[in-house]
Amino acid sequence: MRRIRLFAIASAGLILAATFLLAAGPMWHIHAGAARAPAGDKPQTHRPLVFVMVPKGVHPYFIPVYDGFKAAAAHYGVQVEMDAPPTFDVRLQVKVIEDLIARGVDGIAISADDDAGLVDVVKRAAQAGIKVITFDAPAPSTAALTYIGTDNHAAGYEAGRWMAEAMGGTGKVAILQGGLDATNLNQRTQGFEEALARYAPGMTVTEVVNEHGDFSESVIKTERLLSSTPDLRGIFSVSAEGAPAAATVIRRAGKAGRIVVAGFDDLPDTIKGIRDGTISFCVVQNTYAMGWLSVERLLDAVHGRKIPPFIDTGALFVNRKNVDSYSEKMKRSPAGS
């Protein structure tokens, strides 16, 4: 499989994500060199430890995660890479991991595209002596040592409460989900629906729409939602691309303010939507911390230190009240954790 090497990525809105994917070819592969090595924190070997981040696929959401991964690598003196499948497909993710097993890397941090689909390959990696953890999206059925990321059920539940308040507790709402096999997304959807059942029994979830983590597909399926459910009053996305895609459709349809749109993650177009009122709120995850802590926990695993099974990196709800101030809080480095 052909790979390319990228050293800088500039974002000009979510629509460029599709353009970037076409230009990037079949694999997003990024290297970062080692910097310094604190005394006693790295075994005496002929090369630095090599840790690889394997996202679900090529997506701008993972850029700040890798920023944290690189920063921690420089701090601890390890070498890191990011290998991303071109699309959200567990078969492609398995192929990436198989290649890393063949290379004999020291550690792998995975955002699991699918839980069951990774069981075998994670087991093979562990048998080969490679330390494997998950971040962003867990794979609880696998032999991964820990999950670093958001408590997805709790975040989805709280998002349901926010959505109920934004919609006044009544009306039809649809859920956009970027893949129906991802454990983290299913947990968010489950929490969201449970909160509506408890706090807003007058609200109905019409359907959970699979948009496969793709902005263009999210746009098309939102257009179909508006056509098939003319009395739809809300759209909530448990994936990063869904809310800005839905907002794009809502603006074009002249229904901004009449349909409540909200979702996960603070991609630039999501923040733009919050500022112009097209998007009500978003759930912001601590992506930088996910990357940084992934390096730290892989180092712990290599050195035989005990690792907790779950590390909650927290989440923050952002609306027009705090949209101009929240980022400073999220930028705090987890270096001291």
C-alpha positions, 0 to 999 in steps of 0.5 A: 500500500502506497504511503505519503509523508505530510509535515503540515496541514492547513484547514479551510473548512470541512469541505477541504477534508474531502479534497485533502483525502483525494490528494493524500492517496491511500494512507495518511502517514506522518513521522515525528522524531525523538527529542530528549530522553529523561534519565531512567525513562527509556531503556538503553537500546540502539534506537528510540522507542517507536510509538504509532497512532492509528486513527479510525481514518483520515479526519481533521479531528485527529490533528490536535490528538497527534499534536499532543502525541508529538509534544509528549514524544519530544518531551520523553525522547521517543519517536512517533508516527501516525498511520491513518486508513484513508476511510473509516473501515475496520478492515483497513485499520487491521491492515495498518496494524498488521503492517506495524506488527511486521515492523516490530514497533514498540507501541500502538495507540488505536482509535477503534473503528470497530470493537469486535473487528480488532480483537484478533489483530490486537491479540497478535500485536500483544503476542508480538510484545507490542503494547497496545492502548486505545484512545478516543474510541475504546475496544473493550473486547480486545487485549488493549491495556487501557482506554484514554478519552471521553466517558462517551456514555456520560457525555452523550447523556449530558448532551441529551439534557442540553438538547432537550432544553434547546428544543423545549422538551418536545419535537422530533430529533434525528441522530447522525452517527459516523459508523454504527459499529464504533463503540464510542459512538454507540455509547454516545447515542445510547446516553443521548437517548436515555437522557431524552427518555428521562428528561424529555418524554415529549421528544422522539428520536426518528432515526439514527443515520449512518453517515460513515464519518464523511462530511459529504455523506452527512450533507446528503443524508441531512437533505434527505432527512429534511425531505422525509421528515418535514416537521423535524425540529432537531439534529444531533450528531455524535460524530465531528462532521455531522453538526457542521454538515447539517448546519450547511444544509439548514442554512441553504434551506433557510431553516436556520433557527427553526431546526436545532443543530448540535453535536460533538467536537469543535471543528472550525465550521462547528465553531463558526456555526455556534457563532452565527447561531446555526449550531446551538452547542457542541461537546468538546473533547480534550483531544490534545490530552488524549495524544499526550497521555497515550505516549505516557501510558505506552511508556508505562506499559513498556516499563512494566508499570501498572496502567488503569483500564480507563483514563477520562480526559473530560469534555466541555460543552460550548455555546455562544456564551463561552465560545470565545473563551473555552479554548484557553482551558482546553490548551492546558498541557497535561504534562504534569499528569 
